[in-house]
Amino acid sequence: MGIRVKDIMDTNPITVDQDSTIFSLKEIMILRQPECVLVQDADKKLVGLLTPTSLATATDIDEKVSRLMITGFSKINMNETVRDAASRLSASELEALPVVDNNENLVGIVTYKDIVKDFVEDRSPQKLTPEGAVIFLAMTKDPEQEEYWLQKVTNAGFRAAITQVGATAEKLPIKLREATIVAAIARSVIREDPREKFSVSNAVRDIYSQLNIINPGLGGGFKVAIVRGEGRIAVAAFGRCGHALANGHEQIVMGGNII
């Protein structure tokens, strides 16, 4: 049994009525800077989402939010696992998921930050694995969380490294491989050994294959994490693909191999 979404979700999401105007949201967006705002109808049923990007396209402050809201979105049941939430967010173009109960009533919202924070706060009694550590290490977005996870990996008897990769479509597979191997050697995750380099290469190949299926022919920018432990190695890449990376959705992919 994994940690449930209801254990980490924000139970007080920002909601607005579908007849609200863009002007009424300006103060909320400035003061609270939410990943998204949830839009409800008169019966308090969830009918749409608003993101900072969608609001940025507004030209008329008196325009109703219903004209700008996103109606095709994913949501998640409060009893699903955090792993389910991470997977669904990776496949989504949004930064947050509305959370509903078994009757489809809105009960909260969950974001990438909630998922990472949960593991940083040590709510899970489960044994740390290289695969689990590498995903959340790659998804961290500030130096404090990175340092926490690097220390946590060390305490578990594993070794880890982080690097950044950005490249065009043509150079992405090579850059991913080279940067990951260099970082792994620099942090003593692997030795300067052809067999160990080959093991990392295979793990990176898994990652590139997934990226190429999801976003064929596109380059990208990623944070790459690598963790070695228990006779195997895991590599994860978290970031965006596309020509306009600032507007692309974040995703995470992972590869692994025996070492």
LOKOL-536966 format. One record per residue (C-alpha): residue number from 1; residue in three letters; z, x, y. Coordinates in nm, 3 decimals, padded with zeros to 5 digits, m for minus. Last residue first. Example, Ala and Ser with C-alpha at 12.3 -4.5 7.8 and 13.67 -1.06 7.14 Angstrom:
BEGIN
+-----+------+---------+---------+---------+
|  nr | rest |       Z |       X |       Y |
+-----+------+---------+---------+---------+
|   2 |  SER |  00.714 |  01.367 | m00.106 |
|   1 |  ALA |  00.780 |  01.230 | m00.450 |
+-----+------+---------+---------+---------+
***
This chain:
BEGIN
+-----+------+---------+---------+---------+
|  nr | rest |       Z |       X |       Y |
+-----+------+---------+---------+---------+
| 259 |  ILE | m01.266 |  02.561 | m00.294 |
| 258 |  ILE | m01.363 |  02.214 | m00.412 |
| 257 |  ASN | m01.562 |  02.015 | m00.159 |
| 256 |  GLY | m01.529 |  01.765 |  00.123 |
| 255 |  GLY | m01.714 |  01.566 |  00.386 |
| 254 |  MET | m01.602 |  01.331 |  00.660 |
| 253 |  VAL | m01.753 |  01.109 |  00.928 |
| 252 |  ILE | m01.596 |  00.965 |  01.242 |
| 251 |  GLN | m01.759 |  00.751 |  01.505 |
| 250 |  GLU | m01.752 |  00.709 |  01.880 |
| 249 |  HIS | m01.998 |  00.473 |  02.044 |
| 248 |  GLY | m02.267 |  00.605 |  02.276 |
| 247 |  ASN | m02.255 |  00.550 |  02.651 |
| 246 |  ALA | m02.135 |  00.897 |  02.747 |
| 245 |  LEU | m02.360 |  01.048 |  02.482 |
| 244 |  ALA | m02.684 |  00.936 |  02.646 |
| 243 |  HIS | m02.934 |  01.099 |  02.406 |
| 242 |  GLY | m02.742 |  00.992 |  02.101 |
| 241 |  CYS | m02.461 |  01.074 |  01.863 |
| 240 |  ARG | m02.092 |  01.053 |  01.948 |
| 239 |  GLY | m01.765 |  01.203 |  01.838 |
| 238 |  PHE | m01.543 |  01.279 |  01.541 |
| 237 |  ALA | m01.643 |  01.526 |  01.270 |
| 236 |  ALA | m01.431 |  01.572 |  00.958 |
| 235 |  VAL | m01.411 |  01.858 |  00.706 |
| 234 |  ALA | m01.204 |  01.864 |  00.387 |
| 233 |  ILE | m01.138 |  02.159 |  00.156 |
| 232 |  ARG | m01.005 |  02.161 | m00.197 |
| 231 |  GLY | m00.765 |  02.348 | m00.421 |
| 230 |  GLU | m00.453 |  02.168 | m00.297 |
| 229 |  GLY | m00.516 |  02.255 |  00.067 |
| 228 |  ARG | m00.775 |  02.345 |  00.326 |
| 227 |  VAL | m00.829 |  02.146 |  00.645 |
| 226 |  ILE | m01.131 |  02.153 |  00.879 |
| 225 |  ALA | m01.164 |  01.965 |  01.206 |
| 224 |  VAL | m01.481 |  01.910 |  01.408 |
| 223 |  LYS | m01.482 |  01.758 |  01.757 |
| 222 |  PHE | m01.830 |  01.625 |  01.809 |
| 221 |  GLY | m02.127 |  01.606 |  02.046 |
| 220 |  GLY | m02.458 |  01.472 |  01.926 |
| 219 |  GLY | m02.821 |  01.510 |  01.834 |
| 218 |  LEU | m03.033 |  01.220 |  01.719 |
| 217 |  GLY | m03.319 |  01.199 |  01.469 |
| 216 |  PRO | m03.156 |  00.948 |  01.239 |
| 215 |  ASN | m02.831 |  00.797 |  01.368 |
| 214 |  ILE | m02.650 |  00.631 |  01.075 |
| 213 |  ILE | m02.839 |  00.807 |  00.795 |
| 212 |  ASN | m02.851 |  01.137 |  00.982 |
| 211 |  LEU | m02.481 |  01.122 |  01.057 |
| 210 |  GLN | m02.398 |  01.064 |  00.690 |
| 209 |  SER | m02.618 |  01.352 |  00.575 |
| 208 |  TYR | m02.469 |  01.574 |  00.846 |
| 207 |  ILE | m02.118 |  01.514 |  00.719 |
| 206 |  ASP | m02.202 |  01.576 |  00.354 |
| 205 |  ARG | m02.380 |  01.898 |  00.457 |
| 204 |  VAL | m02.062 |  02.004 |  00.635 |
| 203 |  ALA | m01.871 |  01.979 |  00.306 |
| 202 |  ASN | m02.143 |  02.174 |  00.127 |
| 201 |  SER | m02.135 |  02.445 |  00.393 |
| 200 |  VAL | m01.757 |  02.474 |  00.361 |
| 199 |  SER | m01.789 |  02.543 | m00.012 |
| 198 |  PHE | m02.069 |  02.791 |  00.053 |
| 197 |  LYS | m01.851 |  02.980 |  00.300 |
| 196 |  GLU | m01.582 |  03.002 |  00.033 |
| 195 |  ARG | m01.827 |  03.138 | m00.221 |
| 194 |  PRO | m01.981 |  03.385 |  00.025 |
| 193 |  ASP | m01.638 |  03.532 |  00.123 |
| 192 |  GLU | m01.511 |  03.614 |  00.469 |
| 191 |  ARG | m01.195 |  03.421 |  00.384 |
| 190 |  ILE | m01.126 |  03.055 |  00.449 |
| 189 |  VAL | m00.870 |  02.866 |  00.657 |
| 188 |  SER | m00.777 |  03.197 |  00.816 |
| 187 |  ARG | m00.795 |  03.052 |  01.170 |
| 186 |  ALA | m01.094 |  03.269 |  01.268 |
| 185 |  ILE | m01.259 |  03.217 |  00.930 |
| 184 |  ALA | m01.242 |  02.838 |  00.957 |
| 183 |  ALA | m01.358 |  02.842 |  01.319 |
| 182 |  VAL | m01.661 |  03.055 |  01.231 |
| 181 |  ILE | m01.743 |  02.838 |  00.929 |
| 180 |  THR | m01.721 |  02.517 |  01.131 |
| 179 |  ALA | m01.927 |  02.651 |  01.418 |
| 178 |  GLU | m02.203 |  02.780 |  01.190 |
| 177 |  ARG | m02.234 |  02.466 |  00.976 |
| 176 |  LEU | m02.227 |  02.217 |  01.261 |
| 175 |  LYS | m02.464 |  02.432 |  01.468 |
| 174 |  ILE | m02.714 |  02.453 |  01.183 |
| 173 |  PRO | m02.712 |  02.078 |  01.113 |
| 172 |  LEU | m02.724 |  01.995 |  01.489 |
| 171 |  LYS | m03.009 |  02.227 |  01.588 |
| 170 |  GLU | m03.305 |  01.991 |  01.552 |
| 169 |  ALA | m03.112 |  01.684 |  01.664 |
| 168 |  THR | m02.988 |  01.858 |  01.977 |
| 167 |  ALA | m02.647 |  02.021 |  01.977 |
| 166 |  GLY | m02.279 |  01.987 |  02.060 |
| 165 |  VAL | m02.000 |  02.116 |  01.840 |
| 164 |  GLN | m01.632 |  02.163 |  01.923 |
| 163 |  THR | m01.384 |  02.340 |  01.694 |
| 162 |  ILE | m01.060 |  02.276 |  01.510 |
| 161 |  ALA | m00.890 |  02.475 |  01.233 |
| 160 |  ALA | m00.651 |  02.400 |  00.949 |
| 159 |  ARG | m00.443 |  02.554 |  00.671 |
| 158 |  PHE | m00.229 |  02.359 |  00.426 |
| 157 |  GLY |  00.129 |  02.414 |  00.307 |
| 156 |  ALA |  00.248 |  02.074 |  00.431 |
| 155 |  ASN |  00.435 |  02.243 |  00.717 |
| 154 |  THR |  00.111 |  02.413 |  00.824 |
| 153 |  VAL | m00.069 |  02.078 |  00.835 |
| 152 |  LYS |  00.213 |  01.932 |  01.044 |
| 151 |  GLN |  00.194 |  02.226 |  01.284 |
| 150 |  LEU | m00.180 |  02.180 |  01.333 |
| 149 |  TRP | m00.117 |  01.809 |  01.367 |
| 148 |  TYR |  00.141 |  01.846 |  01.643 |
| 147 |  GLU | m00.070 |  02.104 |  01.826 |
| 146 |  GLU | m00.367 |  01.868 |  01.830 |
| 145 |  GLN | m00.148 |  01.581 |  01.945 |
| 144 |  GLU | m00.015 |  01.787 |  02.235 |
| 143 |  PRO | m00.360 |  01.920 |  02.327 |
| 142 |  ASP | m00.512 |  01.572 |  02.379 |
| 141 |  LYS | m00.770 |  01.356 |  02.206 |
| 140 |  THR | m00.677 |  01.356 |  01.839 |
| 139 |  MET | m00.948 |  01.210 |  01.615 |
| 138 |  ALA | m01.035 |  01.535 |  01.435 |
| 137 |  LEU | m00.672 |  01.592 |  01.340 |
| 136 |  PHE | m00.652 |  01.232 |  01.224 |
| 135 |  ILE | m00.941 |  01.269 |  00.986 |
| 134 |  VAL | m00.848 |  01.619 |  00.869 |
| 133 |  ALA | m00.491 |  01.522 |  00.782 |
| 132 |  GLY | m00.590 |  01.228 |  00.563 |
| 131 |  GLU | m00.847 |  01.427 |  00.368 |
| 130 |  PRO | m00.619 |  01.732 |  00.330 |
| 129 |  THR | m00.344 |  01.504 |  00.197 |
| 128 |  LEU | m00.005 |  01.420 |  00.351 |
| 127 |  LYS |  00.238 |  01.248 |  00.119 |
| 126 |  GLN |  00.315 |  00.891 |  00.219 |
| 125 |  PRO |  00.624 |  00.813 |  00.422 |
| 124 |  SER |  00.411 |  00.683 |  00.709 |
| 123 |  ARG |  00.576 |  00.610 |  01.041 |
| 122 |  ASP |  00.558 |  00.973 |  01.143 |
| 121 |  GLU |  00.515 |  00.916 |  01.516 |
| 120 |  VAL |  00.196 |  01.122 |  01.523 |
| 119 |  PHE |  00.060 |  00.907 |  01.240 |
| 118 |  ASP |  00.104 |  00.586 |  01.434 |
| 117 |  LYS | m00.019 |  00.746 |  01.753 |
| 116 |  VAL | m00.357 |  00.820 |  01.589 |
| 115 |  ILE | m00.411 |  00.456 |  01.492 |
| 114 |  ASP | m00.279 |  00.317 |  01.820 |
| 113 |  LYS | m00.502 |  00.553 |  02.019 |
| 112 |  TYR | m00.806 |  00.448 |  01.818 |
| 111 |  THR | m00.734 |  00.092 |  01.930 |
| 110 |  VAL | m00.565 | m00.219 |  01.788 |
| 109 |  ILE | m00.533 | m00.560 |  01.956 |
| 108 |  GLY | m00.291 | m00.845 |  01.908 |
| 107 |  VAL | m00.213 | m01.189 |  01.765 |
| 106 |  LEU | m00.533 | m01.391 |  01.820 |
| 105 |  ASN | m00.539 | m01.692 |  01.588 |
| 104 |  GLU | m00.791 | m01.675 |  01.303 |
| 103 |  ASN | m00.563 | m01.881 |  01.076 |
| 102 |  ASN | m00.482 | m01.579 |  00.858 |
| 101 |  ASP | m00.376 | m01.385 |  01.166 |
| 100 |  VAL | m00.607 | m01.213 |  01.414 |
|  99 |  VAL | m00.636 | m00.862 |  01.559 |
|  98 |  PRO | m00.896 | m00.779 |  01.825 |
|  97 |  LEU | m01.048 | m00.435 |  01.763 |
|  96 |  ALA | m01.074 | m00.155 |  02.018 |
|  95 |  GLU | m01.301 |  00.128 |  02.135 |
|  94 |  LEU | m01.626 | m00.059 |  02.085 |
|  93 |  GLU | m01.965 |  00.037 |  01.938 |
|  92 |  SER | m01.836 | m00.041 |  01.591 |
|  91 |  ALA | m01.884 |  00.142 |  01.261 |
|  90 |  SER | m01.607 |  00.393 |  01.338 |
|  89 |  LEU | m01.388 |  00.108 |  01.456 |
|  88 |  ARG | m01.430 | m00.067 |  01.121 |
|  87 |  SER | m01.336 |  00.245 |  00.926 |
|  86 |  ALA | m01.031 |  00.315 |  01.141 |
|  85 |  ALA | m00.917 | m00.047 |  01.105 |
|  84 |  ASP | m00.958 | m00.043 |  00.727 |
|  83 |  ARG | m00.759 |  00.284 |  00.711 |
|  82 |  VAL | m00.488 |  00.116 |  00.921 |
|  81 |  THR | m00.466 | m00.148 |  00.650 |
|  80 |  GLU | m00.544 | m00.518 |  00.662 |
|  79 |  ASN | m00.258 | m00.763 |  00.712 |
|  78 |  MET | m00.324 | m00.823 |  01.084 |
|  77 |  ASN | m00.679 | m00.932 |  01.007 |
|  76 |  ILE | m00.953 | m00.744 |  01.187 |
|  75 |  LYS | m01.214 | m00.822 |  01.448 |
|  74 |  SER | m01.572 | m00.711 |  01.497 |
|  73 |  PHE | m01.786 | m00.806 |  01.795 |
|  72 |  GLY | m02.096 | m01.006 |  01.888 |
|  71 |  THR | m01.987 | m01.210 |  02.188 |
|  70 |  ILE | m01.967 | m00.934 |  02.448 |
|  69 |  MET | m01.861 | m01.074 |  02.783 |
|  68 |  LEU | m02.082 | m01.055 |  03.092 |
|  67 |  ARG | m02.171 | m01.420 |  03.157 |
|  66 |  SER | m01.835 | m01.545 |  03.029 |
|  65 |  VAL | m01.665 | m01.320 |  03.285 |
|  64 |  LYS | m01.772 | m01.557 |  03.560 |
|  63 |  GLU | m01.958 | m01.407 |  03.857 |
|  62 |  ASP | m01.768 | m01.410 |  04.185 |
|  61 |  ILE | m01.763 | m01.031 |  04.200 |
|  60 |  ASP | m02.144 | m01.025 |  04.184 |
|  59 |  THR | m02.311 | m00.701 |  04.073 |
|  58 |  ALA | m02.147 | m00.663 |  03.732 |
|  57 |  THR | m02.281 | m00.375 |  03.523 |
|  56 |  ALA | m01.952 | m00.186 |  03.546 |
|  55 |  LEU | m01.781 | m00.478 |  03.375 |
|  54 |  SER | m01.978 | m00.413 |  03.058 |
|  53 |  THR | m01.885 | m00.045 |  03.062 |
|  52 |  PRO | m01.516 | m00.111 |  03.130 |
|  51 |  THR | m01.520 | m00.342 |  02.827 |
|  50 |  LEU | m01.505 | m00.723 |  02.811 |
|  49 |  LEU | m01.468 | m00.907 |  02.483 |
|  48 |  GLY | m01.557 | m01.256 |  02.366 |
|  47 |  VAL | m01.468 | m01.600 |  02.231 |
|  46 |  LEU | m01.109 | m01.566 |  02.108 |
|  45 |  LYS | m00.952 | m01.911 |  02.083 |
|  44 |  LYS | m00.689 | m01.997 |  02.339 |
|  43 |  ASP | m00.793 | m02.366 |  02.340 |
|  42 |  ALA | m00.937 | m02.337 |  02.693 |
|  41 |  ASP | m01.152 | m02.044 |  02.582 |
|  40 |  GLN | m01.038 | m01.686 |  02.540 |
|  39 |  VAL | m01.170 | m01.348 |  02.657 |
|  38 |  LEU | m01.010 | m01.024 |  02.540 |
|  37 |  VAL | m01.009 | m00.727 |  02.778 |
|  36 |  CYS | m01.112 | m00.385 |  02.650 |
|  35 |  GLU | m01.012 | m00.019 |  02.645 |
|  34 |  PRO | m00.757 | m00.110 |  02.912 |
|  33 |  GLN | m00.726 |  00.076 |  03.243 |
|  32 |  ARG | m00.389 | m00.078 |  03.335 |
|  31 |  LEU | m00.384 | m00.052 |  03.715 |
|  30 |  ILE | m00.755 | m00.034 |  03.797 |
|  29 |  MET | m00.877 | m00.275 |  03.529 |
|  28 |  ILE | m00.604 | m00.529 |  03.603 |
|  27 |  GLU | m00.668 | m00.513 |  03.979 |
|  26 |  LYS | m01.041 | m00.573 |  03.938 |
|  25 |  LEU | m01.009 | m00.855 |  03.686 |
|  24 |  SER | m00.983 | m01.148 |  03.930 |
|  23 |  PHE | m01.299 | m01.029 |  04.105 |
|  22 |  ILE | m01.499 | m01.056 |  03.784 |
|  21 |  THR | m01.427 | m01.427 |  03.778 |
|  20 |  SER | m01.223 | m01.627 |  03.528 |
|  19 |  ASP | m01.398 | m01.915 |  03.347 |
|  18 |  GLN | m01.371 | m01.741 |  03.008 |
|  17 |  ASP | m00.995 | m01.726 |  03.050 |
|  16 |  VAL | m00.845 | m01.380 |  03.045 |
|  15 |  THR | m00.651 | m01.173 |  02.794 |
|  14 |  ILE | m00.486 | m00.831 |  02.809 |
|  13 |  PRO | m00.333 | m00.758 |  02.472 |
|  12 |  ASN |  00.042 | m00.803 |  02.420 |
|  11 |  THR |  00.104 | m00.747 |  02.048 |
|  10 |  ASP | m00.038 | m00.394 |  02.058 |
|   9 |  MET | m00.110 | m00.311 |  01.695 |
|   8 |  ILE |  00.079 | m00.052 |  01.487 |
|   7 |  ASP |  00.270 | m00.243 |  01.219 |
|   6 |  LYS |  00.037 | m00.548 |  01.227 |
|   5 |  VAL | m00.251 | m00.320 |  01.128 |
|   4 |  ARG | m00.079 | m00.248 |  00.800 |
|   3 |  ILE |  00.031 |  00.092 |  00.672 |
|   2 |  GLY | m00.111 |  00.156 |  00.330 |
|   1 |  MET |  00.000 |  00.000 |  00.000 |
+-----+------+---------+---------+---------+
***
